[in-house]
């Protein structure tokens, strides 16, 4: 049977090592540069860009839909 004091000492060393590893990793997804919307509200410029992008995307989808529907290869009998 193993010595309980040695086991606890070894376990304590591993826990301290793990705490140091986690503390040195220091990753916080909320304050990451990739997720800036988590901390701040969208301003007018971002909203305008988003609205323009969404409008252009929908317009391209409508044109693609009409292009596919007008193709004579897909006409019915």
PyMOL commands that set and color helices and strands:
alter all, ss='L'
color gray80, all
select helices_A, chain A and resi 4-25+29-31+33-38+44-69+72-74
alter helices_A, ss='H'
color red, helices_A
deselect
rebuild
show_as cartoon
